[in-house]
Structures are given as C-alpha cells and as structure tokens.
C-alpha cells in the first residue's frame, strides 16, 4: 500500500492502516521526543499521545508537507506541552530589549568535535536557548516555524538561536582546549 493510500485508509478509521503508519514512523518520532523529554518513558508517552492526536486529526492533513513532517510537528508540540505542564516553562523574553541580530551562517566548531558532543552541550544550555537551538540546528526548522511552535516572535527566535549558538560555541571551545580561546 502506498503512503497516500495508507493516509486515506486512516481517514476512514482503518486500524490496520494506522498500525502500518505507526510502525513506519514510531522509531523516528520516538527519537525526536527523546531529544526533548530526556527520559525514555516520558518520550514514549509523548510519542504515543502525539500519534493518538495525529490519528484523530488526520482529516486535517492536506499534503502540503510530507506526512512525516506533519507528524513531527505534532510530536514536538506534544513534548513542549508536556514540558510546560511540568513547569519547565520557556523563559519569557522582554522583546523591547532585543535588538536586531545579524544571522551568522558561518559559525564553526573544532574539527575533533562530533555531533554527539554538540548534542550533549546543547542539553547543558539554559532552557531559553536549548529548545530554539534544538529546533533550528537539529530539527531543521526556520525562524517562522520556531516562532509558531514556541509562541514567540521571529525576532525572538533569531535572537535566542544567535545567542544560543554563541553560548554553544563558547562551551565547545572550552571543552576542546580547556580555555575557551
């Protein structure tokens, strides 16, 4: 069965089609949830709830984006809802204080530093930088999408990603050579 046929069958409430879609996407969506929840049980719970929501709202899927991208957005939103419920709220930003940030696309890290070290250091960042940076660097969302997901302005997204990158670079420099220079 091709994917669009599976989706159409899910819209008709076919449990078999839902199971096939679930089996196709559950591993990837679990790892997305795990990056946010940092706990295997909570990640699994968030992923399960996201699938339930996706299947109840599947009639809203219009094919503008891939099904995987649509589902990933639901998983991320479910994780953020759960984090907010645990009182791990994102730090409010005084947007009048924020200035314009020049986007730096050419930031680099030391050659010996791998993806796992970068992910580990992102986890150690303050939450106000951690989630925007994860959405930008790891999940590949742009500032418009980040602003919608986190309920902040695009300017705030740019600023948080910029500052988060700077802080991440500093941490990685310190990790690499112990001095930060």
Secondary structure, 3 states (H helix, E strand, C coil): CCHHHHHHHHHCCCHHHHHHHHHHHHHHHHHHHHHHHCCHHHHHHHHHHHHHHHHHCHHHCCCCCCHHHHHHHHHHHHHHHHHHHCCCCCCCCCCCCCCCCCCCCCCCCCCCCCHHHHHHHHHHCCHHHHHHHHHHHHCCCCHHHHHHHHCCCHHHHHHHHHHHHHHHHHHHHHHHHCCCC
